[in-house]
Amino acid sequence: MTFLEHLQLLRRIDNLIRRKATGRYDAFARRIGISVASLFRRLDELKMLGAEIQYSHTRESYYYCNKFSF
């Protein structure tokens, strides 16, 4: 994966989190075409950049707990 592709993937993840449209982790990974392990690595990357990411069982979606800009 090139650097540009990696950034585009992070943007897709960010967009779905902002819309609260991720679904469960397995569906989220499938939706963006990566493995579950890779999804968790990407979420960790966003967290290292300052994103506070949580999962809502009620909404079945990941969401930001803080004002995060990618």
N, CA, C, O and CB atoms as a CASP TS submission, in Angstrom:
PFRMAT TS
TARGET T0000
AUTHOR 0000-0000-0000
METHOD Language model
MODEL 1
PARENT N/A
ATOM      1  N   MET     1       0.838  -1.169   0.000  1.00  0.00           N
ATOM      2  CA  MET     1       0.000   0.000   0.000  1.00  0.00           C
ATOM      3  C   MET     1       0.893   1.245   0.000  1.00  0.00           C
ATOM      4  O   MET     1       1.807   1.370   0.815  1.00  0.00           O
ATOM      5  CB  MET     1      -0.959  -0.009   1.216  1.00  0.00           C
ATOM      6  N   THR     2       0.615   2.143  -0.911  1.00  0.00           N
ATOM      7  CA  THR     2       1.398   3.372  -0.982  1.00  0.00           C
ATOM      8  C   THR     2       0.969   4.324   0.135  1.00  0.00           C
ATOM      9  O   THR     2      -0.064   4.125   0.774  1.00  0.00           O
ATOM     10  CB  THR     2       1.236   4.047  -2.366  1.00  0.00           C
ATOM     11  N   PHE     3       1.766   5.344   0.355  1.00  0.00           N
ATOM     12  CA  PHE     3       1.450   6.342   1.369  1.00  0.00           C
ATOM     13  C   PHE     3       0.112   7.008   1.069  1.00  0.00           C
ATOM     14  O   PHE     3      -0.699   7.215   1.972  1.00  0.00           O
ATOM     15  CB  PHE     3       2.562   7.394   1.450  1.00  0.00           C
ATOM     16  N   LEU     4      -0.115   7.343  -0.193  1.00  0.00           N
ATOM     17  CA  LEU     4      -1.368   7.980  -0.596  1.00  0.00           C
ATOM     18  C   LEU     4      -2.562   7.052  -0.347  1.00  0.00           C
ATOM     19  O   LEU     4      -3.597   7.499   0.148  1.00  0.00           O
ATOM     20  CB  LEU     4      -1.308   8.381  -2.081  1.00  0.00           C
ATOM     21  N   GLU     5      -2.427   5.783  -0.680  1.00  0.00           N
ATOM     22  CA  GLU     5      -3.502   4.820  -0.429  1.00  0.00           C
ATOM     23  C   GLU     5      -3.789   4.703   1.066  1.00  0.00           C
ATOM     24  O   GLU     5      -4.941   4.592   1.483  1.00  0.00           O
ATOM     25  CB  GLU     5      -3.136   3.440  -1.008  1.00  0.00           C
ATOM     26  N   HIS     6      -2.724   4.730   1.862  1.00  0.00           N
ATOM     27  CA  HIS     6      -2.873   4.654   3.317  1.00  0.00           C
ATOM     28  C   HIS     6      -3.654   5.869   3.837  1.00  0.00           C
ATOM     29  O   HIS     6      -4.554   5.721   4.664  1.00  0.00           O
ATOM     30  CB  HIS     6      -1.483   4.572   4.003  1.00  0.00           C
ATOM     31  N   LEU     7      -3.313   7.050   3.357  1.00  0.00           N
ATOM     32  CA  LEU     7      -4.034   8.257   3.750  1.00  0.00           C
ATOM     33  C   LEU     7      -5.496   8.211   3.318  1.00  0.00           C
ATOM     34  O   LEU     7      -6.384   8.624   4.064  1.00  0.00           O
ATOM     35  CB  LEU     7      -3.358   9.483   3.159  1.00  0.00           C
ATOM     36  N   GLN     8      -5.739   7.713   2.125  1.00  0.00           N
ATOM     37  CA  GLN     8      -7.119   7.598   1.642  1.00  0.00           C
ATOM     38  C   GLN     8      -7.920   6.633   2.508  1.00  0.00           C
ATOM     39  O   GLN     8      -9.096   6.873   2.783  1.00  0.00           O
ATOM     40  CB  GLN     8      -7.140   7.132   0.177  1.00  0.00           C
ATOM     41  N   LEU     9      -7.291   5.546   2.936  1.00  0.00           N
ATOM     42  CA  LEU     9      -7.951   4.590   3.816  1.00  0.00           C
ATOM     43  C   LEU     9      -8.293   5.246   5.152  1.00  0.00           C
ATOM     44  O   LEU     9      -9.402   5.078   5.658  1.00  0.00           O
ATOM     45  CB  LEU     9      -7.059   3.352   4.036  1.00  0.00           C
ATOM     46  N   LEU    10      -7.351   5.991   5.724  1.00  0.00           N
ATOM     47  CA  LEU    10      -7.619   6.685   6.985  1.00  0.00           C
ATOM     48  C   LEU    10      -8.743   7.697   6.824  1.00  0.00           C
ATOM     49  O   LEU    10      -9.548   7.877   7.737  1.00  0.00           O
ATOM     50  CB  LEU    10      -6.355   7.384   7.491  1.00  0.00           C
ATOM     51  N   ARG    11      -8.806   8.358   5.675  1.00  0.00           N
ATOM     52  CA  ARG    11      -9.894   9.311   5.413  1.00  0.00           C
ATOM     53  C   ARG    11     -11.248   8.599   5.328  1.00  0.00           C
ATOM     54  O   ARG    11     -12.250   9.111   5.829  1.00  0.00           O
ATOM     55  CB  ARG    11      -9.624  10.084   4.106  1.00  0.00           C
ATOM     56  N   ARG    12     -11.280   7.428   4.700  1.00  0.00           N
ATOM     57  CA  ARG    12     -12.530   6.651   4.617  1.00  0.00           C
ATOM     58  C   ARG    12     -12.984   6.242   6.008  1.00  0.00           C
ATOM     59  O   ARG    12     -14.165   6.344   6.343  1.00  0.00           O
ATOM     60  CB  ARG    12     -12.346   5.395   3.725  1.00  0.00           C
ATOM     61  N   ILE    13     -12.032   5.776   6.818  1.00  0.00           N
ATOM     62  CA  ILE    13     -12.349   5.385   8.190  1.00  0.00           C
ATOM     63  C   ILE    13     -12.880   6.588   8.960  1.00  0.00           C
ATOM     64  O   ILE    13     -13.900   6.498   9.643  1.00  0.00           O
ATOM     65  CB  ILE    13     -11.105   4.794   8.895  1.00  0.00           C
ATOM     66  N   ASP    14     -12.180   7.715   8.846  1.00  0.00           N
ATOM     67  CA  ASP    14     -12.588   8.949   9.514  1.00  0.00           C
ATOM     68  C   ASP    14     -13.998   9.351   9.082  1.00  0.00           C
ATOM     69  O   ASP    14     -14.822   9.710   9.922  1.00  0.00           O
ATOM     70  CB  ASP    14     -11.589  10.085   9.209  1.00  0.00           C
ATOM     71  N   ASN    15     -14.276   9.295   7.808  1.00  0.00           N
ATOM     72  CA  ASN    15     -15.584   9.679   7.279  1.00  0.00           C
ATOM     73  C   ASN    15     -16.689   8.802   7.865  1.00  0.00           C
ATOM     74  O   ASN    15     -17.729   9.318   8.273  1.00  0.00           O
ATOM     75  CB  ASN    15     -15.590   9.584   5.745  1.00  0.00           C
ATOM     76  N   LEU    16     -16.480   7.500   7.913  1.00  0.00           N
ATOM     77  CA  LEU    16     -17.499   6.598   8.456  1.00  0.00           C
ATOM     78  C   LEU    16     -17.695   6.817   9.950  1.00  0.00           C
ATOM     79  O   LEU    16     -18.821   6.748  10.443  1.00  0.00           O
ATOM     80  CB  LEU    16     -17.117   5.144   8.190  1.00  0.00           C
ATOM     81  N   ILE    17     -16.612   7.079  10.672  1.00  0.00           N
ATOM     82  CA  ILE    17     -16.736   7.358  12.104  1.00  0.00           C
ATOM     83  C   ILE    17     -17.521   8.651  12.307  1.00  0.00           C
ATOM     84  O   ILE    17     -18.404   8.705  13.164  1.00  0.00           O
ATOM     85  CB  ILE    17     -15.337   7.458  12.773  1.00  0.00           C
ATOM     86  N   ARG    18     -17.219   9.680  11.542  1.00  0.00           N
ATOM     87  CA  ARG    18     -17.930  10.962  11.668  1.00  0.00           C
ATOM     88  C   ARG    18     -19.424  10.807  11.401  1.00  0.00           C
ATOM     89  O   ARG    18     -20.248  11.444  12.057  1.00  0.00           O
ATOM     90  CB  ARG    18     -17.338  11.994  10.705  1.00  0.00           C
ATOM     91  N   ARG    19     -19.760   9.975  10.453  1.00  0.00           N
ATOM     92  CA  ARG    19     -21.173   9.748  10.117  1.00  0.00           C
ATOM     93  C   ARG    19     -21.839   8.753  11.056  1.00  0.00           C
ATOM     94  O   ARG    19     -23.045   8.517  10.983  1.00  0.00           O
ATOM     95  CB  ARG    19     -21.297   9.254   8.686  1.00  0.00           C
ATOM     96  N   LYS    20     -21.022   8.166  11.951  1.00  0.00           N
ATOM     97  CA  LYS    20     -21.508   7.113  12.863  1.00  0.00           C
ATOM     98  C   LYS    20     -22.173   6.000  12.057  1.00  0.00           C
ATOM     99  O   LYS    20     -23.273   5.542  12.369  1.00  0.00           O
ATOM    100  CB  LYS    20     -22.510   7.699  13.910  1.00  0.00           C
ATOM    101  N   ALA    21     -21.458   5.582  11.005  1.00  0.00           N
ATOM    102  CA  ALA    21     -21.982   4.586  10.073  1.00  0.00           C
ATOM    103  C   ALA    21     -21.007   3.429   9.887  1.00  0.00           C
ATOM    104  O   ALA    21     -20.898   2.879   8.792  1.00  0.00           O
ATOM    105  CB  ALA    21     -22.287   5.232   8.725  1.00  0.00           C
ATOM    106  N   THR    22     -20.294   3.056  10.961  1.00  0.00           N
ATOM    107  CA  THR    22     -19.272   2.018  10.801  1.00  0.00           C
ATOM    108  C   THR    22     -19.818   0.611  10.924  1.00  0.00           C
ATOM    109  O   THR    22     -19.327  -0.297  10.253  1.00  0.00           O
ATOM    110  CB  THR    22     -18.190   2.213  11.812  1.00  0.00           C
ATOM    111  N   GLY    23     -20.825   0.403  11.766  1.00  0.00           N
ATOM    112  CA  GLY    23     -21.266  -0.943  12.089  1.00  0.00           C
ATOM    113  C   GLY    23     -20.274  -1.577  13.048  1.00  0.00           C
ATOM    114  O   GLY    23     -19.347  -0.920  13.520  1.00  0.00           O
ATOM    115  N   ARG    24     -20.472  -2.854  13.333  1.00  0.00           N
ATOM    116  CA  ARG    24     -19.548  -3.578  14.214  1.00  0.00           C
ATOM    117  C   ARG    24     -18.184  -3.684  13.541  1.00  0.00           C
ATOM    118  O   ARG    24     -18.054  -3.465  12.337  1.00  0.00           O
ATOM    119  CB  ARG    24     -20.097  -4.995  14.559  1.00  0.00           C
ATOM    120  N   TYR    25     -17.174  -4.020  14.333  1.00  0.00           N
ATOM    121  CA  TYR    25     -15.798  -4.058  13.819  1.00  0.00           C
ATOM    122  C   TYR    25     -15.644  -4.969  12.609  1.00  0.00           C
ATOM    123  O   TYR    25     -14.912  -4.632  11.678  1.00  0.00           O
ATOM    124  CB  TYR    25     -14.853  -4.512  14.907  1.00  0.00           C
ATOM    125  N   ASP    26     -16.324  -6.123  12.602  1.00  0.00           N
ATOM    126  CA  ASP    26     -16.182  -7.050  11.479  1.00  0.00           C
ATOM    127  C   ASP    26     -16.822  -6.497  10.203  1.00  0.00           C
ATOM    128  O   ASP    26     -16.262  -6.618   9.113  1.00  0.00           O
ATOM    129  CB  ASP    26     -16.806  -8.401  11.831  1.00  0.00           C
ATOM    130  N   ALA    27     -18.001  -5.889  10.354  1.00  0.00           N
ATOM    131  CA  ALA    27     -18.669  -5.279   9.203  1.00  0.00           C
ATOM    132  C   ALA    27     -17.892  -4.047   8.720  1.00  0.00           C
ATOM    133  O   ALA    27     -17.791  -3.796   7.519  1.00  0.00           O
ATOM    134  CB  ALA    27     -20.124  -4.889   9.566  1.00  0.00           C
ATOM    135  N   PHE    28     -17.354  -3.295   9.663  1.00  0.00           N
ATOM    136  CA  PHE    28     -16.555  -2.104   9.342  1.00  0.00           C
ATOM    137  C   PHE    28     -15.350  -2.506   8.499  1.00  0.00           C
ATOM    138  O   PHE    28     -15.080  -1.900   7.463  1.00  0.00           O
ATOM    139  CB  PHE    28     -16.092  -1.377  10.639  1.00  0.00           C
ATOM    140  N   ALA    29     -14.632  -3.525   8.944  1.00  0.00           N
ATOM    141  CA  ALA    29     -13.445  -3.992   8.206  1.00  0.00           C
ATOM    142  C   ALA    29     -13.831  -4.467   6.809  1.00  0.00           C
ATOM    143  O   ALA    29     -13.158  -4.139   5.832  1.00  0.00           O
ATOM    144  CB  ALA    29     -12.736  -5.133   8.977  1.00  0.00           C
ATOM    145  N   ARG    30     -14.907  -5.236   6.711  1.00  0.00           N
ATOM    146  CA  ARG    30     -15.372  -5.719   5.405  1.00  0.00           C
ATOM    147  C   ARG    30     -15.747  -4.555   4.502  1.00  0.00           C
ATOM    148  O   ARG    30     -15.408  -4.551   3.319  1.00  0.00           O
ATOM    149  CB  ARG    30     -16.574  -6.663   5.572  1.00  0.00           C
ATOM    150  N   ARG    31     -16.450  -3.561   5.055  1.00  0.00           N
ATOM    151  CA  ARG    31     -16.916  -2.414   4.272  1.00  0.00           C
ATOM    152  C   ARG    31     -15.760  -1.668   3.615  1.00  0.00           C
ATOM    153  O   ARG    31     -15.887  -1.191   2.488  1.00  0.00           O
ATOM    154  CB  ARG    31     -17.707  -1.458   5.158  1.00  0.00           C
ATOM    155  N   ILE    32     -14.628  -1.568   4.319  1.00  0.00           N
ATOM    156  CA  ILE    32     -13.502  -0.825   3.744  1.00  0.00           C
ATOM    157  C   ILE    32     -12.451  -1.747   3.121  1.00  0.00           C
ATOM    158  O   ILE    32     -11.425  -1.278   2.628  1.00  0.00           O
ATOM    159  CB  ILE    32     -12.853   0.039   4.813  1.00  0.00           C
ATOM    160  N   GLY    33     -12.706  -3.055   3.144  1.00  0.00           N
ATOM    161  CA  GLY    33     -11.862  -3.998   2.414  1.00  0.00           C
ATOM    162  C   GLY    33     -10.535  -4.340   3.068  1.00  0.00           C
ATOM    163  O   GLY    33      -9.543  -4.582   2.381  1.00  0.00           O
ATOM    164  N   ILE    34     -10.514  -4.360   4.409  1.00  0.00           N
ATOM    165  CA  ILE    34      -9.290  -4.738   5.120  1.00  0.00           C
ATOM    166  C   ILE    34      -9.621  -5.768   6.193  1.00  0.00           C
ATOM    167  O   ILE    34     -10.789  -5.998   6.505  1.00  0.00           O
ATOM    168  CB  ILE    34      -8.605  -3.493   5.753  1.00  0.00           C
ATOM    169  N   SER    35      -8.594  -6.380   6.748  1.00  0.00           N
ATOM    170  CA  SER    35      -8.810  -7.356   7.815  1.00  0.00           C
ATOM    171  C   SER    35      -9.167  -6.638   9.113  1.00  0.00           C
ATOM    172  O   SER    35      -8.927  -5.440   9.261  1.00  0.00           O
ATOM    173  CB  SER    35      -7.554  -8.240   8.013  1.00  0.00           C
ATOM    174  N   VAL    36      -9.741  -7.385  10.043  1.00  0.00           N
ATOM    175  CA  VAL    36     -10.074  -6.831  11.355  1.00  0.00           C
ATOM    176  C   VAL    36      -8.804  -6.343  12.057  1.00  0.00           C
ATOM    177  O   VAL    36      -8.803  -5.271  12.661  1.00  0.00           O
ATOM    178  CB  VAL    36     -10.803  -7.887  12.224  1.00  0.00           C
ATOM    179  N   ALA    37      -7.724  -7.127  11.979  1.00  0.00           N
ATOM    180  CA  ALA    37      -6.458  -6.735  12.608  1.00  0.00           C
ATOM    181  C   ALA    37      -5.953  -5.418  12.017  1.00  0.00           C
ATOM    182  O   ALA    37      -5.473  -4.549  12.744  1.00  0.00           O
ATOM    183  CB  ALA    37      -5.394  -7.847  12.429  1.00  0.00           C
ATOM    184  N   SER    38      -6.064  -5.277  10.702  1.00  0.00           N
ATOM    185  CA  SER    38      -5.629  -4.045  10.053  1.00  0.00           C
ATOM    186  C   SER    38      -6.512  -2.870  10.482  1.00  0.00           C
ATOM    187  O   SER    38      -6.015  -1.760  10.674  1.00  0.00           O
ATOM    188  CB  SER    38      -5.656  -4.205   8.523  1.00  0.00           C
ATOM    189  N   LEU    39      -7.809  -3.108  10.630  1.00  0.00           N
ATOM    190  CA  LEU    39      -8.713  -2.056  11.094  1.00  0.00           C
ATOM    191  C   LEU    39      -8.277  -1.564  12.467  1.00  0.00           C
ATOM    192  O   LEU    39      -8.197  -0.356  12.692  1.00  0.00           O
ATOM    193  CB  LEU    39     -10.171  -2.566  11.141  1.00  0.00           C
ATOM    194  N   PHE    40      -7.995  -2.475  13.381  1.00  0.00           N
ATOM    195  CA  PHE    40      -7.589  -2.071  14.726  1.00  0.00           C
ATOM    196  C   PHE    40      -6.264  -1.310  14.704  1.00  0.00           C
ATOM    197  O   PHE    40      -6.063  -0.393  15.501  1.00  0.00           O
ATOM    198  CB  PHE    40      -7.473  -3.298  15.635  1.00  0.00           C
ATOM    199  N   ARG    41      -5.370  -1.679  13.806  1.00  0.00           N
ATOM    200  CA  ARG    41      -4.110  -0.916  13.668  1.00  0.00           C
ATOM    201  C   ARG    41      -4.383   0.499  13.174  1.00  0.00           C
ATOM    202  O   ARG    41      -3.776   1.454  13.659  1.00  0.00           O
ATOM    203  CB  ARG    41      -3.141  -1.632  12.697  1.00  0.00           C
ATOM    204  N   ARG    42      -5.296   0.641  12.209  1.00  0.00           N
ATOM    205  CA  ARG    42      -5.638   1.968  11.698  1.00  0.00           C
ATOM    206  C   ARG    42      -6.326   2.807  12.778  1.00  0.00           C
ATOM    207  O   ARG    42      -6.058   4.003  12.895  1.00  0.00           O
ATOM    208  CB  ARG    42      -6.544   1.847  10.459  1.00  0.00           C
ATOM    209  N   LEU    43      -7.207   2.193  13.563  1.00  0.00           N
ATOM    210  CA  LEU    43      -7.850   2.919  14.661  1.00  0.00           C
ATOM    211  C   LEU    43      -6.812   3.365  15.684  1.00  0.00           C
ATOM    212  O   LEU    43      -6.904   4.466  16.227  1.00  0.00           O
ATOM    213  CB  LEU    43      -8.924   2.043  15.339  1.00  0.00           C
ATOM    214  N   ASP    44      -5.821   2.510  15.948  1.00  0.00           N
ATOM    215  CA  ASP    44      -4.733   2.889  16.866  1.00  0.00           C
ATOM    216  C   ASP    44      -3.941   4.068  16.311  1.00  0.00           C
ATOM    217  O   ASP    44      -3.513   4.942  17.065  1.00  0.00           O
ATOM    218  CB  ASP    44      -3.789   1.692  17.114  1.00  0.00           C
ATOM    219  N   GLU    45      -3.747   4.094  14.995  1.00  0.00           N
ATOM    220  CA  GLU    45      -3.035   5.220  14.377  1.00  0.00           C
ATOM    221  C   GLU    45      -3.800   6.517  14.594  1.00  0.00           C
ATOM    222  O   GLU    45      -3.211   7.541  14.939  1.00  0.00           O
ATOM    223  CB  GLU    45      -2.826   4.973  12.868  1.00  0.00           C
ATOM    224  N   LEU    46      -5.109   6.472  14.392  1.00  0.00           N
ATOM    225  CA  LEU    46      -5.925   7.668  14.613  1.00  0.00           C
ATOM    226  C   LEU    46      -5.872   8.097  16.077  1.00  0.00           C
ATOM    227  O   LEU    46      -5.831   9.288  16.385  1.00  0.00           O
ATOM    228  CB  LEU    46      -7.381   7.412  14.188  1.00  0.00           C
ATOM    229  N   LYS    47      -5.873   7.118  16.969  1.00  0.00           N
ATOM    230  CA  LYS    47      -5.769   7.436  18.401  1.00  0.00           C
ATOM    231  C   LYS    47      -4.430   8.092  18.718  1.00  0.00           C
ATOM    232  O   LYS    47      -4.374   9.008  19.539  1.00  0.00           O
ATOM    233  CB  LYS    47      -5.945   6.165  19.251  1.00  0.00           C
ATOM    234  N   MET    48      -3.360   7.641  18.088  1.00  0.00           N
ATOM    235  CA  MET    48      -2.046   8.240  18.308  1.00  0.00           C
ATOM    236  C   MET    48      -2.012   9.685  17.799  1.00  0.00           C
ATOM    237  O   MET    48      -1.214  10.496  18.268  1.00  0.00           O
ATOM    238  CB  MET    48      -0.955   7.405  17.615  1.00  0.00           C
ATOM    239  N   LEU    49      -2.879   9.996  16.840  1.00  0.00           N
ATOM    240  CA  LEU    49      -2.974  11.353  16.313  1.00  0.00           C
ATOM    241  C   LEU    49      -3.891  12.242  17.160  1.00  0.00           C
ATOM    242  O   LEU    49      -4.076  13.420  16.853  1.00  0.00           O
ATOM    243  CB  LEU    49      -3.476  11.315  14.879  1.00  0.00           C
ATOM    244  N   GLY    50      -4.459  11.677  18.216  1.00  0.00           N
ATOM    245  CA  GLY    50      -5.283  12.460  19.127  1.00  0.00           C
ATOM    246  C   GLY    50      -6.764  12.152  19.121  1.00  0.00           C
ATOM    247  O   GLY    50      -7.523  12.778  19.861  1.00  0.00           O
ATOM    248  N   ALA    51      -7.198  11.203  18.307  1.00  0.00           N
ATOM    249  CA  ALA    51      -8.616  10.849  18.257  1.00  0.00           C
ATOM    250  C   ALA    51      -8.985   9.993  19.463  1.00  0.00           C
ATOM    251  O   ALA    51      -8.284   9.042  19.811  1.00  0.00           O
ATOM    252  CB  ALA    51      -8.948  10.103  16.947  1.00  0.00           C
ATOM    253  N   GLU    52     -10.102  10.353  20.092  1.00  0.00           N
ATOM    254  CA  GLU    52     -10.657   9.517  21.154  1.00  0.00           C
ATOM    255  C   GLU    52     -11.827   8.771  20.528  1.00  0.00           C
ATOM    256  O   GLU    52     -12.888   9.345  20.285  1.00  0.00           O
ATOM    257  CB  GLU    52     -11.108  10.373  22.424  1.00  0.00           C
ATOM    258  N   ILE    53     -11.621   7.492  20.272  1.00  0.00           N
ATOM    259  CA  ILE    53     -12.602   6.680  19.555  1.00  0.00           C
ATOM    260  C   ILE    53     -13.198   5.659  20.512  1.00  0.00           C
ATOM    261  O   ILE    53     -12.479   4.959  21.225  1.00  0.00           O
ATOM    262  CB  ILE    53     -11.957   5.974  18.329  1.00  0.00           C
ATOM    263  N   GLN    54     -14.516   5.587  20.514  1.00  0.00           N
ATOM    264  CA  GLN    54     -15.239   4.608  21.322  1.00  0.00           C
ATOM    265  C   GLN    54     -16.238   3.889  20.425  1.00  0.00           C
ATOM    266  O   GLN    54     -16.501   4.305  19.296  1.00  0.00           O
ATOM    267  CB  GLN    54     -15.960   5.288  22.532  1.00  0.00           C
ATOM    268  N   TYR    55     -16.790   2.793  20.959  1.00  0.00           N
ATOM    269  CA  TYR    55     -17.815   2.051  20.228  1.00  0.00           C
ATOM    270  C   TYR    55     -19.118   2.134  21.001  1.00  0.00           C
ATOM    271  O   TYR    55     -19.135   1.909  22.212  1.00  0.00           O
ATOM    272  CB  TYR    55     -17.393   0.568  20.008  1.00  0.00           C
ATOM    273  N   SER    56     -20.206   2.451  20.323  1.00  0.00           N
ATOM    274  CA  SER    56     -21.535   2.496  20.929  1.00  0.00           C
ATOM    275  C   SER    56     -22.284   1.217  20.566  1.00  0.00           C
ATOM    276  O   SER    56     -22.540   0.948  19.392  1.00  0.00           O
ATOM    277  CB  SER    56     -22.327   3.759  20.459  1.00  0.00           C
ATOM    278  N   HIS    57     -22.632   0.429  21.589  1.00  0.00           N
ATOM    279  CA  HIS    57     -23.405  -0.789  21.338  1.00  0.00           C
ATOM    280  C   HIS    57     -24.837  -0.444  20.911  1.00  0.00           C
ATOM    281  O   HIS    57     -25.465  -1.188  20.158  1.00  0.00           O
ATOM    282  CB  HIS    57     -23.424  -1.684  22.599  1.00  0.00           C
ATOM    283  N   THR    58     -25.336   0.677  21.394  1.00  0.00           N
ATOM    284  CA  THR    58     -26.687   1.111  21.045  1.00  0.00           C
ATOM    285  C   THR    58     -26.788   1.460  19.563  1.00  0.00           C
ATOM    286  O   THR    58     -27.704   1.013  18.873  1.00  0.00           O
ATOM    287  CB  THR    58     -27.097   2.316  21.897  1.00  0.00           C
ATOM    288  N   ARG    59     -25.845   2.256  19.081  1.00  0.00           N
ATOM    289  CA  ARG    59     -25.841   2.675  17.671  1.00  0.00           C
ATOM    290  C   ARG    59     -25.137   1.684  16.765  1.00  0.00           C
ATOM    291  O   ARG    59     -25.260   1.751  15.542  1.00  0.00           O
ATOM    292  CB  ARG    59     -25.184   4.026  17.535  1.00  0.00           C
ATOM    293  N   GLU    60     -24.395   0.758  17.373  1.00  0.00           N
ATOM    294  CA  GLU    60     -23.565  -0.182  16.628  1.00  0.00           C
ATOM    295  C   GLU    60     -22.645   0.567  15.672  1.00  0.00           C
ATOM    296  O   GLU    60     -22.607   0.297  14.472  1.00  0.00           O
ATOM    297  CB  GLU    60     -24.441  -1.184  15.855  1.00  0.00           C
ATOM    298  N   SER    61     -21.908   1.513  16.239  1.00  0.00           N
ATOM    299  CA  SER    61     -20.974   2.300  15.434  1.00  0.00           C
ATOM    300  C   SER    61     -19.886   2.877  16.329  1.00  0.00           C
ATOM    301  O   SER    61     -20.089   3.141  17.514  1.00  0.00           O
ATOM    302  CB  SER    61     -21.713   3.433  14.679  1.00  0.00           C
ATOM    303  N   TYR    62     -18.722   3.059  15.710  1.00  0.00           N
ATOM    304  CA  TYR    62     -17.653   3.794  16.379  1.00  0.00           C
ATOM    305  C   TYR    62     -17.980   5.277  16.260  1.00  0.00           C
ATOM    306  O   TYR    62     -18.674   5.695  15.333  1.00  0.00           O
ATOM    307  CB  TYR    62     -16.241   3.464  15.761  1.00  0.00           C
ATOM    308  N   TYR    63     -17.474   6.068  17.205  1.00  0.00           N
ATOM    309  CA  TYR    63     -17.688   7.510  17.179  1.00  0.00           C
ATOM    310  C   TYR    63     -16.512   8.200  17.867  1.00  0.00           C
ATOM    311  O   TYR    63     -15.757   7.576  18.613  1.00  0.00           O
ATOM    312  CB  TYR    63     -19.033   7.889  17.864  1.00  0.00           C
ATOM    313  N   TYR    64     -16.375   9.496  17.603  1.00  0.00           N
ATOM    314  CA  TYR    64     -15.344  10.298  18.255  1.00  0.00           C
ATOM    315  C   TYR    64     -15.915  10.882  19.543  1.00  0.00           C
ATOM    316  O   TYR    64     -17.042  11.376  19.566  1.00  0.00           O
ATOM    317  CB  TYR    64     -14.828  11.428  17.312  1.00  0.00           C
ATOM    318  N   CYS    65     -15.131  10.820  20.605  1.00  0.00           N
ATOM    319  CA  CYS    65     -15.518  11.414  21.887  1.00  0.00           C
ATOM    320  C   CYS    65     -15.011  12.845  22.009  1.00  0.00           C
ATOM    321  O   CYS    65     -15.413  13.575  22.915  1.00  0.00           O
ATOM    322  CB  CYS    65     -14.985  10.571  23.048  1.00  0.00           C
ATOM    323  N   ASN    66     -14.139  13.242  21.109  1.00  0.00           N
ATOM    324  CA  ASN    66     -13.577  14.587  21.142  1.00  0.00           C
ATOM    325  C   ASN    66     -13.688  15.223  19.763  1.00  0.00           C
ATOM    326  O   ASN    66     -14.064  14.571  18.788  1.00  0.00           O
ATOM    327  CB  ASN    66     -12.104  14.557  21.611  1.00  0.00           C
ATOM    328  N   LYS    67     -13.360  16.487  19.703  1.00  0.00           N
ATOM    329  CA  LYS    67     -13.346  17.190  18.405  1.00  0.00           C
ATOM    330  C   LYS    67     -12.019  16.867  17.726  1.00  0.00           C
ATOM    331  O   LYS    67     -10.990  17.476  18.017  1.00  0.00           O
ATOM    332  CB  LYS    67     -13.533  18.762  18.581  1.00  0.00           C
ATOM    333  N   PHE    68     -12.064  15.918  16.838  1.00  0.00           N
ATOM    334  CA  PHE    68     -10.850  15.454  16.152  1.00  0.00           C
ATOM    335  C   PHE    68     -10.915  15.845  14.694  1.00  0.00           C
ATOM    336  O   PHE    68     -11.939  15.657  14.036  1.00  0.00           O
ATOM    337  CB  PHE    68     -10.675  13.922  16.292  1.00  0.00           C
ATOM    338  N   SER    69      -9.821  16.389  14.190  1.00  0.00           N
ATOM    339  CA  SER    69      -9.704  16.712  12.766  1.00  0.00           C
ATOM    340  C   SER    69      -8.567  15.913  12.165  1.00  0.00           C
ATOM    341  O   SER    69      -7.440  15.935  12.661  1.00  0.00           O
ATOM    342  CB  SER    69      -9.475  18.230  12.551  1.00  0.00           C
ATOM    343  N   PHE    70      -8.875  15.210  11.098  1.00  0.00           N
ATOM    344  CA  PHE    70      -7.849  14.427  10.420  1.00  0.00           C
ATOM    345  C   PHE    70      -7.258  15.236   9.299  1.00  0.00           C
ATOM    346  O   PHE    70      -6.369  14.757   8.595  1.00  0.00           O
ATOM    347  CB  PHE    70      -8.417  13.108   9.889  1.00  0.00           C
TER
END
